[in-house]
Amino acid sequence: MSDTPTIQLDEGWDKNIKKDALGPLENLLEEGINKKKGRLFSNVEYSNAYTTCYNMCTQKQPYNFTEQIYDRSNEAMLTYLQVKVLPSLKDKTGETLLREFIWRGDNHNIMVKWYTKFFMYVDRYHVQYHQVPKLGVCGVRNFKKIVFDAVKDEVTSALLKLIQEEREGQTVEGDLIKKCIQIYQQMGMGVPDVYEGEFEKSFLEESRAFYARNANIWISEESTPSFLVRVEKILEDESNRVTRYLLPSTNPKLAATLDKELLEQRITILLEREGSGCRVMLANDMMDDLSRLYRLFSRVSNGLEPVAEFFKAHLLDVGREKIEQRVARLENTDKEKGPASGEAKEGNDDPQFIKDLMAVHDKYTKMVNEQFQSNALFQKALKEAFSELVNTDSGRYKTADLIATFCDRLLKSGSTEKLSDSEIEEFLEKSVQLFSYLQDKDLFGEIYRNQLSRRLLNQRSASDDMERVMVGKLKLSCGAQFTAKMEGMLNDLAICAEMSSAFESFCRENPDRTGLGKTEFSVQVLTAGHWPQFKPLNEITLPSIMHKCTQAFKEYYDAKTSQRRLQWTHSLGSAMVKGTFQQKRVFDIQVTTLQAVVMLAFNADSLGGVGGGPVSFQALQENLNIPEDALKKALHSLVCGKFKIIKKAAASSGSGESAAEASAGPKEDKVIRPTDSFQFNDAFTCPMRKIRIPMASLEESHNMKRVEEDRSHAIEAAAVRIMKARKTLSHQQLVSEVLQQLSFFRPDAKLVKKRIEALIEREFLERDPDNPNVYRYLA
Amino acid sequence: MSKKPSSASTAKRSTPSSSVSSTEREEFFNSLADPEDPESISIEGLGTLCEQLGIDASSDIRALVLAQKLGAGSQPGKITRAEFLEGTRLMNVATVAQIQARLPSLDPGFMDRTEFRDFYRFVFQFNREGTHKTIEKSLIMGLLPIVLDSNRAPHLDFFMQFLEQQGELRITLDQWESFLQFNSAIRLDLSNWEEGGAWPLLFDDYVEWRKKNGSA
């Protein structure tokens, strides 16, 4: 019902609105809000103003004053800001200015809030209809235009000064800064431009300058580790600063600035300093400092590469030192034992060295994982360093040999070191780790297989389980092809154990059929392809009892299987021989088959004859059909070893000197000559009933020639495979692809070329007639 | 084994008077054939022929060219009847005198690159002994100067010196053929030699030898 009187513009504005609402509002604000408790305006006061506005805006034309009210409200606000607010700020500086600024900002928000309340009708309808900004927006813009833009430089300056003071160690009121920053943010009206342009830019520049100046001082005065501690603290402090009173968007920018100023510009100095740089940190195991170094330098692009370089260099130093220690040890041993010694001067057994390498590897793997957080750069550095170290020769024997022998020690029975199963397995695991760096893995494989075969055949393997564990580890590292023969060997023994015991039962139950009587005899049947090639010694003339044994087994075996060819390998067998000395002392002597054959030759019914007269080397060789080298080794073990059951017969030259020689000579003489003669040593005695007489091995530890042959074959096979698939290839491509295919060794390009020429000769390949650099496959 | 051309074809053609008949060529073959192996002419037979022609079989390259033209190829050191008959037919010769007239054309200077390459390869294959696939160094060192000159092979002199200093050595066909290409590809001063190339190892050694004694 509109029978209310029409409100005139000026009257309504001046009286109801300005006098009753806006004026009081201004006054309240000027005095300070806290002074008045509760709401600023009572409901009555508020609704009066609101209603007046409402009425004036809903009156019919020409008394509809919506637009005017809109405009006048803005004017009023602007005036207030201009007349009251701005001057109060202009006469202040520093902290005082900041406080006033904050207060005025808060006030303004309140003002805008009440304006919006009073002029709500305008805000809701007029604004939309006429596409003009809402009162809230106007409010912010007004403040910005009149107040903010005029004082922003001073305010920013004051803010930066406070921050500077805080950086220098003084306590400042962070809240002041925070609230000011909020106003800056508000001034952006949803966009960060104001904050960034009016504050952040200067802030970042000042920060940069501050730290640039100080960093120079700190660096010149402090060691690298200490400087890094400081940097870490700075980064933390500055991050806190941003959290406490700046906007989060500043964090990454500030961090980038600091990283650049404190770290990036100074990488070289920090790392390369003589007294406290990276090298020193590594050499002195300064773990915390290294961790910190990693953390900080990973913030900077290409910061870690130089650190990884230092790490690699250090690792190489440490490793090379171990190698030098080994070389020194070898030289000392040479000096001790002397050149005339018959013992081997340099063996392939150096557990100390292997353990040293393992220790270094462990230590620095741990460092990579802990200090360097398994970063790929450092893993690569570790790998490269160890690849170099492991493939450096440290003496006559290659590292592949040393590692294999180390494993042999672990897996052999009867070692003096008592290690628990888990300790052994740990060592094996570490051995495989070292092995994985080897370039000539095939050489390791060859040696390992030979040692394995000896362990297995001489029953010197401590644990079948452990053998399989090790083979399993190698398989994981290299693939099944690498370990196929090893597994074959282990399986062979498992299988032949069955056959062995079946044969033994057969013998026991049929002593007459076999003709063996009480002689115990067992056979291991090996699959030829799995085992290394042994010197079979199968032409030796066995004493009849042994011959009967082999015959018995052959018949048994042929009956049980079909189309299998047995080849006796007497070089591997062993025997227990009962020796009777002085016609009463009996000993059980454990020897090899070969030794047994020689021993039995001294029996009365053999070459030794009834009187036990001397038997010459020649006679033994001819009658027993044993190769000279093997015979020497067998005799050496029986004549010159710990248990001398055979002695050298006196030389029969008939001169006076010979008697002296005869008594003094043979005892000292450790060399078996083809001119010697031998006799059963009836005088032999020993406290133990059961003895074992070991013999020098007839085989070499490995055959380098074999390894080289295998390599030639591997190269050729790879080349043919590749050419068959590709039909034509340039020389460089062929060489590079061949190298890629060879995983167990790394030949030089010359060897590859040689094998290619061999293939050309055998007409697998030809050269392209028009381009000698290109090969073609010949089907 | 021996191929007699059909008399019918010879009868049908109006043969020019200078064309030799197969009979004449057969007779020619028989006159040179190896008494112990009448189906082929041996090295001695060839030697006799060269004598008759007045050329020195041990140093005149034309002897080798002649051997090739006469058809040798299937086996080293001999020419079979069939090969000879075909070779003489193509050359249209049946007497020593007729070959004599052709002597100038046997100069390898007439050969283009491909022909010379074939000839050069032939020299190696023909000079092998029996089933051997390689030729020993001394024979190689005898052959090279006959077959090559410093035009086709600038490296010849140095290479000969190099071979002289190597121990016992046998040369493969690949190395022999590659030598020719090596000469056309690599400059005498070795300035365009690249390490890691596909040349047979022998040439790597040669280059090293050159560098060691300061000639490159």
Interface residues (C-beta under 8 A of the other chain):
Chain A: S730 H731 Q732 V735 A749 K750 K753 K754 E757 I760 E761 R767 P769 P772 N773 V774 Y775
Chain B: R117 K133 T172 L173 D174 Q175 E177 S178 Q181 F182 A185 G196 G197 A198 W199 P200 L201 D204
